[in-house]
């Protein structure tokens, strides 16, 4: 009930509204009470409509007591005041009327012939009747939504939007399930995923109200945020709702949100089951299990994947805040939640990426050659901001065929382990301190590949082929002495003068040869790490 509703009651026909005629008539009235004891005003509550003679204030403070009375009622957030003029107070001072108008506080002049019960009873009766109607309509809402669940189940979100729409005089309704990028509108043209995400990024506040009214593109919209452990999972948007929500409208929104939450859990269960099979499939590919070609492609199709010929393997692991053995299960659950989020956010932007957990519960991404990995990492960093994660570490293997992914996987695994050791090094030039990601590319590693390898001799031979083979071929084709020059240069600790003297050639000849070597190997021969790598290759492969 509002002051405007009170004014429509027959008992108020002969009453005169002295203040608050503009905004004050919208004040909500939750109760009516008579107070004329000096300390009675301490018991006033928000929404009370106060009926009084004002006598205790006048007797003690004179006309100033009226201002004090109004200040007390305004501070208590009372809805308004009715006062009988003539017996104790002849009129309301202008300064009191001015104060009441400033604070949108209605003052009624009541006829003296009315008893207090004549005034209070109609107000209380009207409030009770309104509350009874609200209870009845709210009960009807619960009955209709329970019937909806019995008839439709939680999965029919389209019908749910139509049901909710009935409570808002045909206003359009949108349901959005965020992790699954699912948008359901009563009118398909009303909005889309991008606009909803824009609304979320603009107005959503963590820890704020679960039902929020906002202004969006010249429209009044009401939003119900659907949260799970303070994480936003979905929204219900009511478009062009201009009035305050009634009790039964709020109940309809809450019932709809409950049904949407059930559907979210249902989708999670399905997604979790599918992801379990995807994890098994990826693990089989990465471990090079003996799977027939037709079986590989059939299994991929069953999970909605179209396989490409070649992939790079990326392995990622996340370091959570406050990690202890006690919350190890919680970390496992967070990984599954994060995997679900990545499946719906990352793969939405990069549909060719295959994603799952490997046998070590690392996040495994299979990425085709044409995808920009930097863009993937930018998307992942945005996802990380949603979680309490210190940073992520990772390793990238080289491009391999779908049948030899175990090679790329081993390389990514080795790069990941090296990243674990190096991630805390502030002096590591590859570590961007402002980034939540620290990822090493196996193809860019040097001496670390040997140090952290389970089979250093094999790794040295691989590096010899990768780093020096073009130099060896160059010597064989041109009968040149690049390898000899490089060996001599390393023996003399990178001293060009000593190298030239030992080889009986000019210093510029040494510089020319070293320049060719750098172009062929991609190394910086003045860099101590690269010199150490070459030393190790020479010694390990028996060239020196």
Secondary structure, 3 states (H helix, E strand, C coil): CEHHHHHCCHHHCCCEEEECCCCHHHCECCEEEECCCCCHHHHCCCCEEEEECCHHHHHHHCCHHHHHHHHHHHHCCCCEEEEECCCCCCCCCHHHHHHHHHCCCEEEEECCCCCHHHHHHHHHHHHHHHHHHHHHHHHHHHHHHHHHHHHHCCCCHHHHHHHHHHHHCCCCEEEEECCCCEEEECCCCCCCHHHHHHHHHHHCCCCCCCEEEEEECCEEEEEEEEEECCEEEEEEEEECCCCCCCHHHHHHHHHHHHHHHHHHHHHHHHHHHHHHHHHHHHHHHHCCCCCCHHHHHHHHHHCCCCCCCEEEEEEEEEEECCCCHHHHHHHHHHHHHHHHHHHHHHHHHCCCCEEEECCCCCEEEEECCCCCHHHHHHHHHHHHCCCCEEEEEEEECCCEECCCHHHHHHHHHHHHHHHHHHCCCCCCCCCCCCCCEEEEEHHHCCHHHHHCCCCHHHHHHHHHHHHHHHHHHHHHHHCCCHHHHHHHHHHCCCCHHHHHHHHCCCHHHHHHHHHHHHHHHCCCCCCHHHHHHHHHHHHHCCCC
